[in-house]
Amino acid sequence: REARQEGQGRRMSGNDTLAMLMTLDVAGSGKMTPRQAADGGTEERPSQREVALHTMLQHSTQEASAEYLLQGGAMETLLTVALEENTNEALLGLKALTNLAALPSSRQHMMNDRVISAVLSVGRRTVNQSRNAEEKVQALRCIANLASSIDAKPALANSGAIGMLLDVFSGEAGLDSAKDVEWRMTALKVLEQLCPDDDFRADMDKRDLEGKLVNCLLEEPPKQGLQNMVLQLYRSMITFRDKNQPLAQNMLQALLKLLHACQTTSEDITENLLGAILLLSRQPGVRNQLIDGGVLRVVAALGISDDKGPAVRVQLCMDTLMNLSAVADAEEKFLESGVIEMLFGFLNNNKSGSAIMVYAVSIVMNTCAGEDPVKQKLLDKGVIDSLAPLIKPATPADPETWPALCLQSTKAMMNLSVGKGISPHITAKVRMADLGALASRPFSPDQRLCALRLISNLCAENVPAREEAATASVLQALIEAMQLPPGGGAMSETEQNCLLEASRGLLVLSLTESCRPGLQAAQVLERLGAWLVVTASAKEGAEGQETVVMTMSMLLSAPGAAKRLSMLLDSDAEAFHPGVSFAALCQRLEQLAEGGGFGAQTSALARECVAKITAGMAPDLESPAQPAQQPLAARAAAPPAPAAPSDEAAQAAVSSDVEEAKAAVPSDEGTRVQP
């Protein structure tokens, strides 16, 4: 208000007015005085004290005026008024305090134990004594504004803020339903702000906050606004709980009850509920509880059956299923719950290549890592028909997500392929030429490794698959994977695994007589010989030498193989690797035969190769005697080499431990699960 001061020809400034108001006797009576009303009756007029509080309230919303209020001592005035019994004046004081706590500059003036303790005292009075709903809510709003500053948290802890806030959930508040919900929601908001602090969380656990949240979730009739705020707070609490600790049974039942009623709740509640379940699905101590509680089918229905629903909801559902599919022995539950059929139906009917398809394939991939009975059930339900169309190089018409779809589908087939008797079913649907293309250099190392492993697995027990793989495109991919970096550069772990898998694939192909002409045409023996020489000084590739030597032993059994090896290495060595010669290969085999730091199996196989080369390089009976080459002549007195391994023995030596590791669970920081 502005008034012209009597005897002076100027208006009072706003500061003059505030100064006058702040010097009022705030301890005086706040009673209204009667005045004449427009209709001839009487009405109460506000006291000077109430007028002053109204004016303070108006100025408390602006930075400049708020600063003036604080400099004039308004904080003490407002705290004193807020603690009094006069509801109207106490409410005005609380509102002004709330506004001051909302402004960063004025809130900083309130960051001390004395002010915060006084504000909490106001909060306790409203919680325990006041019956005015607006006053109760306003007190908690003021505390919420203070709690938004990290500087206030020590004082809030020392003043027992958690106890006061949890008292809100004890007993009858005497409020109508709407105001009661608003009051409790404001308390929940403050608790959410304090949740990240260790001391506050310890106090919450000691006072059984989780039990009070369960009561709010199960309250009848349901109060959706309150449920939503409870779930929002609980999501914050989950991120700090012990990941290996089982979930309390009453909370589990409350979450499951809400989940089964998702079709009738708001989208906000559904998203917060699914967000909480997603966070729990990352915790080893809770995953099996969720699976046993029937989460799979409900979440799948919300995410897969209704994949045209809100994107956030669908994403939360697929993330959760992805995490739960990584649980050991969960495969049977995915089959029993019908989730797998939903996934297959989704993949068969959806050609969009959406990110949700990548998640669906990844969940199937994890399920394919189950034991043979699980693999057989998946086969019966059509897993190969759903995944085979996705295992091929992308074309310009394919979506951007195709590489991810192809990689996850290849992994799923790789897991499936180690099942007994499943290999022929896969080769009937997946083209070996496509796998050869996926195993070549343009593709990512992960894609190449998975394709190489799938080729090896399919060929291990399947002769027709070997014959199909012994073609130029597949052999080229296997040979390419055996190449070392130029100049002896380092190889990544994935590239080293590609090298080992390629050597394994070549060994498997060499087991079949009908495949050897193709290997000979591709000069596999010569390339392996050159590789063996180069790896003598290379840091990478040593692990594959036993498999390489075994493959060379198999290929050297062919008539004329040794002479052809000598001729090609000496005449065209640069085509295989600079500096490689037949003499260098013989020297390397002799080193391996003598031990050379490798195991007995490698040494025995190297001696076998030396013996076969010696025999193969011997002159024909019709020709004049030729002196044997010196490096191999020294081996004549060596003990006889062991018999050549049979196909079965060599096949047994091929490692069949295809990686069946399930997809990784996301980090505890809440980042999104990556298929």
C-alpha positions as CSV (number, residue, x, y, z in Angstrom):
1,R,0.0,0.0,0.0
2,E,1.1,3.5,-0.6
3,A,-0.2,6.4,1.4
4,R,0.5,10.2,1.2
5,Q,2.1,11.2,4.5
6,E,0.3,14.1,6.1
7,G,2.2,17.3,6.0
8,Q,4.6,16.1,3.3
9,G,4.3,16.4,-0.5
10,R,5.7,13.0,-1.5
11,R,4.5,9.4,-1.6
12,M,6.1,6.9,0.7
13,S,8.4,4.5,-1.1
14,G,8.0,0.8,-0.9
15,N,10.9,0.6,1.4
16,D,9.3,3.2,3.7
17,T,6.2,1.1,3.8
18,L,8.1,-2.1,4.5
19,A,10.0,-0.4,7.3
20,M,6.7,0.7,8.9
21,L,5.2,-2.7,8.6
22,M,8.2,-4.5,10.0
23,T,8.2,-2.3,13.1
24,L,4.7,-3.4,14.0
25,D,4.2,-5.2,17.3
26,V,4.0,-8.7,15.9
27,A,3.3,-10.0,19.5
28,G,0.2,-7.8,19.7
29,S,-3.4,-8.9,19.2
30,G,-4.3,-10.3,15.8
31,K,-8.1,-10.0,16.3
32,M,-10.2,-8.4,13.6
33,T,-12.1,-5.2,14.4
34,P,-15.7,-4.6,13.1
35,R,-16.3,-2.1,10.3
36,Q,-19.3,-1.0,8.3
37,A,-20.1,-3.3,5.4
38,A,-21.6,-2.3,2.1
39,D,-25.0,-3.8,2.9
40,G,-25.3,-1.9,6.1
41,G,-24.2,-4.7,8.3
42,T,-20.8,-5.2,9.9
43,E,-17.8,-7.2,8.8
44,E,-14.5,-7.9,10.4
45,R,-11.5,-5.9,9.2
46,P,-8.0,-7.3,9.3
47,S,-5.7,-6.2,12.0
48,Q,-2.6,-4.1,11.2
49,R,-0.6,-7.2,12.0
50,E,-2.4,-9.3,9.4
51,V,-2.1,-6.4,6.8
52,A,1.7,-6.4,7.5
53,L,1.9,-10.2,7.0
54,H,0.0,-9.9,3.7
55,T,2.4,-7.3,2.5
56,M,5.4,-9.4,3.6
57,L,3.9,-12.3,1.7
58,Q,3.6,-10.2,-1.5
59,H,7.2,-9.0,-1.3
60,S,8.6,-12.5,-0.4
61,T,8.2,-13.6,-4.1
62,Q,10.7,-11.1,-5.5
63,E,14.5,-11.3,-5.0
64,A,15.0,-7.6,-4.3
65,S,12.2,-7.2,-1.9
66,A,13.0,-10.5,-0.2
67,E,16.5,-9.3,0.4
68,Y,15.1,-6.2,2.1
69,L,12.8,-8.3,4.3
70,L,15.7,-10.4,5.5
71,Q,17.9,-7.3,6.2
72,G,15.1,-5.8,8.3
73,G,14.7,-8.9,10.5
74,A,11.6,-10.4,8.9
75,M,12.9,-14.0,9.4
76,E,12.5,-13.9,13.2
77,T,9.1,-12.3,12.8
78,L,7.8,-14.9,10.4
79,L,9.1,-17.8,12.5
80,T,7.5,-16.4,15.6
81,V,4.2,-16.0,13.9
82,A,4.3,-19.5,12.3
83,L,4.7,-21.1,15.7
84,E,1.6,-19.4,17.1
85,E,-1.9,-20.8,17.4
86,N,-3.6,-18.2,15.3
87,T,-4.3,-20.2,12.2
88,N,-4.8,-17.3,9.7
89,E,-1.6,-15.4,10.7
90,A,0.4,-18.6,11.1
91,L,-0.6,-19.6,7.6
92,L,0.5,-16.3,6.2
93,G,3.8,-16.5,8.0
94,L,4.3,-20.1,6.6
95,K,3.6,-19.0,3.1
96,A,6.1,-16.2,3.3
97,L,8.7,-18.5,4.7
98,T,8.0,-21.0,1.9
99,N,8.5,-18.3,-0.7
100,L,11.7,-17.1,0.9
101,A,13.0,-20.8,0.9
102,A,12.2,-21.1,-2.8
103,L,14.4,-18.1,-3.8
104,P,18.1,-19.1,-4.0
105,S,19.5,-15.9,-2.5
106,S,17.1,-15.8,0.4
107,R,17.3,-19.6,1.0
108,Q,21.0,-19.2,1.6
109,H,20.2,-16.9,4.6
110,M,18.1,-19.7,6.1
111,M,21.0,-22.3,5.9
112,N,21.7,-22.4,9.6
113,D,20.8,-24.8,12.4
114,R,18.7,-22.2,14.3
115,V,16.4,-21.3,11.4
116,I,16.0,-24.9,10.1
117,S,15.3,-26.2,13.6
118,A,12.6,-23.5,14.0
119,V,11.1,-24.4,10.7
120,L,11.0,-28.1,11.7
121,S,9.4,-27.1,15.0
122,V,6.7,-25.4,12.9
123,G,6.4,-28.6,10.9
124,R,6.0,-30.7,14.1
125,R,3.3,-28.3,15.4
126,T,1.3,-28.7,12.2
127,V,1.7,-32.4,12.1
128,N,0.7,-33.1,15.7
129,Q,-1.7,-30.3,16.5
130,S,-3.0,-28.3,13.6
131,R,-6.3,-29.3,11.9
132,N,-5.9,-26.8,9.1
133,A,-5.1,-28.8,6.0
134,E,-3.6,-25.9,4.1
135,E,-1.3,-25.1,7.1
136,K,-0.1,-28.7,7.2
137,V,0.7,-28.8,3.5
138,Q,2.4,-25.4,3.6
139,A,4.7,-26.4,6.4
140,L,6.0,-29.4,4.5
141,R,6.4,-27.3,1.3
142,C,8.6,-24.9,3.2
143,I,10.7,-27.9,4.4
144,A,10.8,-29.3,0.8
145,N,12.3,-26.0,-0.4
146,L,14.9,-26.0,2.2
147,A,15.8,-29.7,1.6
148,S,16.5,-28.8,-2.1
149,S,19.8,-27.3,-0.8
150,I,22.6,-29.7,0.2
151,D,23.7,-27.2,2.8
152,A,20.4,-27.8,4.7
153,K,20.8,-31.6,5.1
154,P,23.1,-31.7,8.1
155,A,20.8,-29.4,10.1
156,L,17.7,-31.3,8.9
157,A,19.3,-34.6,10.1
158,N,20.3,-33.0,13.5
159,S,16.8,-31.7,14.0
160,G,15.1,-35.1,13.4
161,A,13.5,-34.4,10.1
162,I,12.9,-38.0,9.2
163,G,10.9,-38.7,12.4
164,M,8.7,-35.7,11.8
165,L,8.1,-36.6,8.1
166,L,7.2,-40.2,8.9
167,D,4.7,-39.1,11.6
168,V,2.7,-37.8,8.7
169,F,1.9,-41.5,7.9
170,S,0.9,-42.4,11.4
171,G,-2.6,-42.1,12.7
172,E,-5.5,-40.1,11.4
173,A,-4.8,-36.6,10.2
174,G,-8.4,-35.5,10.4
175,L,-8.4,-34.2,6.9
176,D,-10.6,-34.7,3.9
177,S,-9.3,-37.3,1.4
178,A,-7.9,-34.8,-1.2
179,K,-6.1,-32.7,1.3
180,D,-4.8,-35.7,3.2
181,V,-3.3,-37.1,-0.1
182,E,-1.7,-33.7,-0.9
183,W,-0.2,-33.6,2.6
184,R,1.3,-37.1,2.4
185,M,2.5,-36.5,-1.2
186,T,4.4,-33.4,0.0
187,A,6.0,-35.5,2.7
188,L,7.0,-38.1,0.2
189,K,8.6,-35.4,-2.0
190,V,10.8,-34.3,0.9
191,L,11.8,-37.9,1.6
192,E,12.8,-38.4,-2.0
193,Q,15.0,-35.3,-1.7
194,L,16.7,-36.7,1.4
195,C,17.0,-40.3,0.1
196,P,20.5,-40.0,-1.5
197,D,22.0,-39.2,1.9
198,D,23.4,-42.2,3.8
199,D,22.4,-41.0,7.2
200,F,18.8,-40.2,6.2
201,R,18.4,-43.6,4.5
202,A,19.6,-45.3,7.7
203,D,17.0,-43.4,9.7
204,M,14.4,-44.3,7.1
205,D,15.2,-48.0,7.4
206,K,15.2,-47.9,11.2
207,R,11.7,-46.3,11.2
208,D,10.4,-48.8,8.6
209,L,9.7,-46.3,5.8
210,E,9.2,-49.2,3.3
211,G,6.4,-50.7,5.4
212,K,4.6,-47.3,5.4
213,L,5.0,-47.1,1.6
214,V,3.5,-50.6,1.3
215,N,0.4,-49.4,3.2
216,C,0.0,-46.4,0.9
217,L,0.2,-48.7,-2.2
218,L,-2.4,-51.1,-0.9
219,E,-4.7,-48.4,0.5
220,E,-8.4,-48.9,-0.4
221,P,-9.8,-47.2,-2.3
222,P,-6.6,-46.7,-4.3
223,K,-5.3,-43.1,-4.5
224,Q,-3.4,-43.0,-7.7
225,G,-1.6,-39.7,-7.1
226,L,-0.3,-41.0,-3.8
227,Q,0.6,-44.4,-5.4
228,N,2.6,-42.6,-8.1
229,M,4.6,-40.5,-5.6
230,V,5.3,-43.6,-3.5
231,L,6.6,-45.4,-6.6
232,Q,8.7,-42.4,-7.5
233,L,10.3,-42.4,-4.0
234,Y,10.8,-46.2,-4.1
235,R,12.6,-46.0,-7.4
236,S,15.1,-43.7,-5.7
237,M,15.4,-46.0,-2.7
238,I,16.1,-49.1,-4.9
239,T,19.3,-47.6,-6.4
240,F,20.8,-47.6,-2.9
241,R,19.6,-51.0,-1.6
242,D,21.9,-54.0,-1.3
243,K,21.7,-55.7,-4.7
244,N,22.0,-59.2,-3.1
245,Q,19.3,-58.7,-0.5
246,P,15.9,-60.3,-1.2
247,L,12.9,-58.0,-1.5
248,A,10.6,-57.8,1.5
249,Q,7.6,-60.1,0.9
250,N,5.0,-57.3,1.6
251,M,6.7,-55.0,-0.9
252,L,6.9,-57.7,-3.5
253,Q,3.2,-58.5,-3.1
254,A,2.3,-54.8,-3.4
255,L,4.3,-54.4,-6.6
256,L,2.8,-57.5,-8.1
257,K,-0.7,-56.5,-7.2
258,L,-0.2,-53.1,-8.9
259,L,1.4,-54.8,-11.9
260,H,-1.5,-57.0,-12.5
261,A,-3.8,-54.0,-12.3
262,C,-1.8,-51.9,-14.8
263,Q,-4.5,-51.9,-17.4
264,T,-6.7,-49.8,-15.1
265,T,-4.1,-47.4,-13.8
266,S,-2.7,-44.2,-15.3
267,E,0.3,-44.3,-17.6
268,D,2.4,-42.4,-15.0
269,I,1.8,-45.1,-12.4
270,T,2.5,-47.8,-15.0
271,E,5.8,-46.2,-16.0
272,N,6.9,-45.6,-12.5
273,L,6.0,-49.2,-11.5
274,L,7.8,-50.7,-14.5
275,G,10.7,-48.4,-13.8
276,A,10.9,-49.8,-10.2
277,I,10.7,-53.4,-11.5
278,L,13.4,-52.7,-14.0
279,L,15.7,-51.5,-11.3
280,L,14.9,-54.6,-9.2
281,S,15.5,-56.9,-12.2
282,R,19.2,-55.8,-12.1
283,Q,19.6,-57.0,-8.6
284,P,20.7,-60.7,-8.2
285,G,18.9,-61.0,-4.9
286,V,15.5,-60.1,-6.4
287,R,15.4,-61.5,-9.9
288,N,14.2,-64.9,-9.1
289,Q,11.6,-63.5,-6.8
290,L,10.2,-61.5,-9.7
291,I,10.2,-64.5,-12.0
292,D,8.5,-66.8,-9.5
293,G,6.0,-64.0,-8.8
294,G,4.7,-64.1,-12.4
295,V,6.3,-60.9,-13.6
296,L,7.3,-62.4,-17.0
297,R,3.9,-62.8,-18.7
298,V,2.5,-59.5,-17.4
299,V,5.5,-57.5,-18.5
300,A,5.7,-59.3,-21.8
301,A,2.0,-58.5,-22.5
302,L,2.6,-54.8,-21.7
303,G,5.7,-54.6,-23.9
304,I,5.4,-57.2,-26.7
305,S,1.7,-57.7,-27.2
306,D,1.2,-53.9,-27.1
307,D,4.4,-52.8,-28.9
308,K,2.5,-49.9,-30.4
309,G,1.9,-48.5,-26.8
310,P,3.9,-45.6,-25.3
311,A,7.5,-45.9,-26.3
312,V,8.8,-45.5,-22.7
313,R,6.6,-48.3,-21.4
314,V,7.6,-50.7,-24.2
315,Q,11.2,-49.9,-23.6
316,L,10.9,-50.5,-19.8
317,C,9.2,-53.9,-20.4
318,M,11.9,-55.1,-22.9
319,D,14.7,-53.9,-20.7
320,T,13.2,-55.9,-17.8
321,L,12.7,-59.1,-19.8
322,M,16.3,-58.7,-21.1
323,N,17.6,-58.6,-17.5
324,L,15.5,-61.5,-16.3
325,S,16.5,-63.7,-19.4
326,A,20.1,-63.5,-18.1
327,V,19.1,-65.4,-14.9
328,A,20.6,-68.9,-14.7
329,D,17.9,-71.5,-15.3
330,A,15.3,-68.9,-16.2
331,E,14.9,-70.5,-19.7
332,E,12.2,-72.9,-18.6
333,K,10.2,-70.1,-17.0
334,F,10.3,-68.1,-20.2
335,L,9.0,-71.1,-22.1
336,E,6.3,-71.9,-19.5
337,S,5.0,-68.4,-19.3
338,G,4.4,-68.1,-23.0
339,V,6.9,-65.2,-23.4
340,I,8.9,-67.1,-26.1
341,E,5.8,-67.6,-28.2
342,M,5.0,-63.9,-27.9
343,L,8.6,-63.0,-29.0
344,F,8.4,-65.4,-32.0
345,G,5.1,-64.0,-33.0
346,F,6.4,-60.5,-32.8
347,L,9.5,-61.3,-34.8
348,N,7.5,-63.1,-37.5
349,N,5.0,-60.3,-37.9
350,N,7.3,-57.3,-37.6
351,K,9.7,-56.5,-40.3
352,S,10.3,-52.9,-39.3
353,G,13.8,-53.6,-37.8
354,S,12.9,-51.5,-34.8
355,A,15.1,-51.3,-31.7
356,I,12.4,-53.4,-29.9
357,M,13.2,-56.2,-32.4
358,V,16.8,-56.1,-31.3
359,Y,15.7,-56.6,-27.7
360,A,13.4,-59.4,-28.7
361,V,16.2,-61.3,-30.5
362,S,18.5,-60.7,-27.6
363,I,16.1,-62.2,-25.1
364,V,15.7,-65.2,-27.4
365,M,19.5,-65.4,-27.6
366,N,19.8,-65.7,-23.8
367,T,17.1,-68.4,-23.8
368,C,19.0,-70.4,-26.4
369,A,21.9,-70.7,-23.9
370,G,19.8,-73.2,-22.0
371,E,20.5,-77.0,-21.7
372,D,19.6,-79.4,-24.6
373,P,16.0,-79.9,-23.5
374,V,15.4,-76.2,-23.6
375,K,17.1,-76.0,-27.1
376,Q,14.8,-78.8,-28.3
377,K,11.7,-77.0,-27.1
378,L,12.8,-73.8,-28.8
379,L,13.4,-75.8,-32.0
380,D,9.9,-77.2,-31.7
381,K,8.4,-73.7,-31.3
382,G,10.1,-72.4,-34.4
383,V,13.1,-70.5,-33.2
384,I,15.1,-71.2,-36.4
385,D,12.3,-69.9,-38.7
386,S,12.1,-66.7,-36.6
387,L,15.9,-66.0,-36.6
388,A,17.2,-67.4,-39.9
389,P,15.9,-64.6,-42.1
390,L,17.9,-62.1,-40.0
391,I,21.3,-63.8,-40.5
392,K,22.5,-62.3,-43.7
393,P,24.5,-59.2,-44.8
394,A,22.4,-56.1,-44.9
395,T,21.1,-54.7,-48.1
396,P,20.3,-51.0,-48.8
397,A,16.6,-51.8,-48.2
398,D,17.3,-53.1,-44.7
399,P,16.8,-50.8,-41.7
400,E,19.7,-49.2,-39.8
401,T,19.3,-51.6,-36.9
402,W,20.1,-54.6,-39.2
403,P,23.7,-55.1,-38.1
404,A,22.5,-55.3,-34.5
405,L,19.7,-57.7,-35.4
406,C,22.1,-59.8,-37.5
407,L,24.7,-60.0,-34.7
408,Q,22.2,-61.0,-32.0
409,S,20.6,-63.6,-34.2
410,T,24.0,-65.0,-35.0
411,K,24.7,-65.3,-31.3
412,A,21.4,-67.0,-30.7
413,M,22.1,-69.6,-33.5
414,M,25.6,-70.0,-32.1
415,N,24.2,-70.9,-28.7
416,L,21.6,-73.1,-30.3
417,S,24.1,-74.9,-32.5
418,V,25.9,-76.7,-29.6
419,G,22.7,-78.6,-28.9
420,K,22.7,-82.3,-29.9
421,G,21.3,-82.9,-33.3
422,I,20.3,-79.3,-34.0
423,S,23.1,-78.5,-36.5
424,P,21.3,-80.0,-39.5
425,H,18.2,-78.0,-38.8
426,I,20.2,-74.7,-38.8
427,T,22.1,-75.5,-42.0
428,A,18.8,-76.2,-43.7
429,K,17.7,-72.6,-43.1
430,V,21.0,-70.6,-42.8
431,R,23.2,-70.3,-45.9
432,M,26.8,-71.1,-45.3
433,A,27.8,-68.4,-47.9
434,D,26.0,-65.8,-45.8
435,L,28.0,-66.9,-42.8
436,G,31.2,-66.7,-44.8
437,A,30.3,-63.1,-45.8
438,L,29.5,-62.2,-42.2
439,A,32.9,-63.6,-41.1
440,S,34.9,-61.4,-43.5
441,R,36.6,-58.1,-42.8
442,P,34.0,-55.4,-43.6
443,F,32.0,-56.6,-40.6
444,S,32.6,-55.8,-36.9
445,P,35.0,-58.1,-35.0
446,D,32.1,-59.3,-32.8
447,Q,30.0,-60.2,-35.9
448,R,33.0,-62.0,-37.5
449,L,33.8,-64.0,-34.4
450,C,30.2,-65.1,-34.0
451,A,29.9,-66.1,-37.6
452,L,33.2,-68.0,-37.4
453,R,32.1,-69.9,-34.3
454,L,28.8,-70.7,-35.9
455,I,30.6,-72.1,-39.0
456,S,32.8,-74.3,-36.8
457,N,29.9,-75.5,-34.7
458,L,27.8,-76.4,-37.7
459,C,30.6,-78.3,-39.3
460,A,31.7,-80.2,-36.2
461,E,29.1,-82.9,-36.4
462,N,27.6,-82.3,-39.8
463,V,29.5,-83.6,-42.9
464,P,27.1,-81.9,-45.5
465,A,27.8,-78.6,-43.7
466,R,31.5,-79.2,-44.1
467,E,31.1,-79.8,-47.8
468,E,29.1,-76.6,-48.1
469,A,31.6,-74.6,-46.1
470,A,34.6,-75.9,-48.2
471,T,33.8,-73.2,-50.9
472,A,35.8,-70.3,-51.9
473,S,33.8,-67.6,-50.0
474,V,33.9,-69.4,-46.6
475,L,37.5,-70.6,-46.9
476,Q,38.5,-67.0,-47.8
477,A,36.9,-65.8,-44.6
478,L,38.6,-68.4,-42.5
479,I,42.0,-67.7,-44.1
480,E,41.5,-63.9,-43.8
481,A,40.8,-64.4,-40.0
482,M,44.2,-66.1,-39.7
483,Q,46.1,-63.1,-41.0
484,L,48.3,-61.3,-38.5
485,P,48.5,-57.5,-38.5
486,P,51.2,-56.0,-40.8
487,G,54.5,-55.2,-39.1
488,G,53.7,-57.4,-36.1
489,G,51.1,-55.0,-34.7
490,A,49.0,-55.9,-31.7
491,M,45.6,-57.8,-32.1
492,S,42.6,-57.2,-29.9
493,E,41.2,-60.0,-27.8
494,T,38.3,-60.4,-30.2
495,E,40.7,-60.6,-33.3
496,Q,42.8,-63.2,-31.5
497,N,39.6,-65.2,-30.8
498,C,38.7,-64.9,-34.5
499,L,42.1,-66.3,-35.4
500,L,41.6,-69.3,-33.0
501,E,38.1,-69.9,-34.3
502,A,39.3,-69.8,-37.9
503,S,42.0,-72.4,-37.2
504,R,39.4,-74.6,-35.5
505,G,37.1,-74.3,-38.6
506,L,39.9,-75.2,-41.0
507,L,40.7,-78.3,-38.8
508,V,37.1,-79.4,-38.8
509,L,37.0,-79.1,-42.6
510,S,40.2,-81.1,-43.0
511,L,38.6,-84.0,-41.3
512,T,36.5,-84.8,-44.3
513,E,38.2,-86.3,-47.4
514,S,35.7,-84.7,-49.8
515,C,36.6,-81.2,-48.4
516,R,40.3,-81.5,-48.9
517,P,40.4,-80.7,-52.6
518,G,38.7,-77.4,-51.8
519,L,41.3,-76.7,-49.1
520,Q,44.0,-77.6,-51.6
521,A,42.6,-75.3,-54.2
522,A,42.6,-72.5,-51.7
523,Q,46.2,-73.2,-50.8
524,V,45.2,-73.7,-47.1
525,L,48.2,-75.9,-46.3
526,E,50.7,-73.4,-47.7
527,R,49.0,-70.5,-45.9
528,L,49.0,-72.3,-42.6
529,G,52.7,-73.1,-43.1
530,A,53.5,-69.5,-43.7
531,W,51.4,-68.5,-40.7
532,L,53.3,-71.0,-38.5
533,V,56.6,-69.4,-39.5
534,V,55.4,-65.9,-38.9
535,T,54.0,-66.6,-35.4
536,A,57.4,-67.8,-34.2
537,S,58.2,-64.2,-33.4
538,A,54.7,-62.7,-33.2
539,K,53.1,-62.1,-29.8
540,E,49.7,-63.1,-31.0
541,G,48.6,-66.3,-32.5
542,A,50.6,-68.7,-30.4
543,E,47.5,-70.3,-28.9
544,G,46.3,-71.4,-32.3
545,Q,49.5,-73.3,-33.2
546,E,48.4,-76.7,-31.9
547,T,45.2,-76.5,-34.0
548,V,47.2,-75.3,-37.0
549,V,49.8,-78.1,-36.7
550,M,47.0,-80.7,-36.4
551,T,45.3,-79.3,-39.5
552,M,48.6,-79.4,-41.5
553,S,49.1,-83.0,-40.4
554,M,45.7,-83.9,-41.8
555,L,46.4,-82.1,-45.1
556,L,49.9,-83.5,-45.5
557,S,48.3,-87.0,-45.7
558,A,47.2,-86.2,-49.3
559,P,49.4,-87.6,-52.0
560,G,51.9,-85.0,-53.3
561,A,51.0,-82.5,-50.6
562,A,54.5,-82.1,-49.3
563,K,56.0,-81.5,-52.7
564,R,53.3,-79.0,-53.6
565,L,54.0,-77.2,-50.3
566,S,57.7,-77.0,-51.0
567,M,57.1,-75.8,-54.6
568,L,54.6,-73.1,-53.7
569,L,56.4,-71.7,-50.6
570,D,59.7,-71.4,-52.5
571,S,58.3,-70.1,-55.7
572,D,55.6,-67.8,-54.5
573,A,56.4,-67.1,-50.9
574,E,55.6,-63.4,-51.2
575,A,52.0,-64.3,-51.9
576,F,51.7,-65.9,-48.4
577,H,54.0,-63.7,-46.3
578,P,57.3,-61.9,-46.9
579,G,60.4,-63.8,-45.8
580,V,58.7,-67.2,-45.6
581,S,60.3,-70.2,-47.3
582,F,59.9,-74.0,-47.2
583,A,63.2,-74.3,-45.3
584,A,62.0,-71.8,-42.7
585,L,58.8,-73.9,-42.3
586,C,60.8,-77.1,-41.8
587,Q,63.0,-75.4,-39.3
588,R,60.0,-74.1,-37.4
589,L,58.4,-77.6,-37.3
590,E,61.7,-79.0,-35.9
591,Q,61.6,-76.4,-33.2
592,L,58.1,-77.4,-32.2
593,A,58.9,-81.1,-32.4
594,E,61.7,-80.5,-29.9
595,G,59.4,-78.8,-27.5
596,G,59.9,-75.1,-28.2
597,G,58.0,-74.1,-25.1
598,F,54.8,-75.8,-26.3
599,G,52.9,-78.8,-24.9
600,A,53.5,-82.5,-25.6
601,Q,50.5,-82.6,-27.9
602,T,51.9,-79.8,-30.2
603,S,55.4,-81.5,-30.2
604,A,53.9,-84.8,-31.2
605,L,51.9,-83.3,-34.0
606,A,55.0,-81.3,-35.2
607,R,57.0,-84.6,-35.3
608,E,54.2,-86.1,-37.3
609,C,54.3,-83.3,-39.8
610,V,58.1,-83.6,-40.1
611,A,57.7,-87.3,-40.8
612,K,55.1,-86.8,-43.4
613,I,57.1,-84.1,-45.1
614,T,60.2,-86.4,-45.1
615,A,58.2,-89.2,-46.6
616,G,56.5,-86.9,-49.1
617,M,59.8,-85.4,-50.2
618,A,61.5,-88.7,-50.7
619,P,62.2,-89.5,-54.4
620,D,59.9,-91.8,-56.3
621,L,61.0,-95.4,-56.8
622,E,61.4,-94.9,-60.5
623,S,63.7,-91.9,-60.1
624,P,67.4,-91.8,-59.3
625,A,68.1,-91.5,-55.6
626,Q,68.0,-87.9,-54.4
627,P,69.7,-86.8,-51.2
628,A,67.2,-85.8,-48.5
629,Q,67.1,-82.1,-47.4
630,Q,69.5,-81.5,-44.6
631,P,67.0,-80.1,-42.0
632,L,64.8,-83.1,-42.2
633,A,67.6,-85.7,-42.5
634,A,68.5,-85.1,-38.9
635,R,65.1,-86.4,-37.9
636,A,65.7,-89.8,-39.4
637,A,66.9,-91.2,-36.1
638,A,64.1,-89.7,-34.2
639,P,61.5,-91.9,-32.5
640,P,58.7,-92.9,-34.8
641,A,56.0,-90.4,-35.1
642,P,52.6,-91.3,-33.6
643,A,50.0,-92.5,-36.0
644,A,47.9,-89.9,-37.8
645,P,44.9,-89.0,-35.8
646,S,41.6,-90.4,-37.0
647,D,38.8,-88.1,-37.9
648,E,37.1,-88.9,-34.6
649,A,40.3,-88.2,-32.5
650,A,41.0,-84.9,-34.3
651,Q,37.3,-83.9,-33.9
652,A,37.5,-84.6,-30.2
653,A,40.5,-82.3,-30.0
654,V,38.4,-79.4,-31.4
655,S,37.2,-77.3,-28.6
656,S,33.4,-77.2,-28.6
657,D,33.1,-74.8,-25.8
658,V,31.2,-72.2,-27.8
659,E,30.6,-69.1,-25.8
660,E,27.2,-69.4,-24.1
661,A,27.7,-66.5,-21.9
662,K,24.5,-64.7,-21.4
663,A,24.0,-61.0,-22.0
664,A,25.4,-58.7,-19.5
665,V,23.1,-57.0,-16.9
666,P,23.2,-53.2,-16.9
667,S,25.2,-51.3,-14.5
668,D,23.8,-50.2,-11.2
669,E,23.8,-46.5,-12.2
670,G,20.6,-47.0,-14.0
671,T,21.8,-46.7,-17.5
672,R,19.6,-48.4,-20.2
673,V,20.2,-52.3,-20.9
674,Q,22.1,-52.7,-24.2
675,P,21.1,-55.8,-26.2
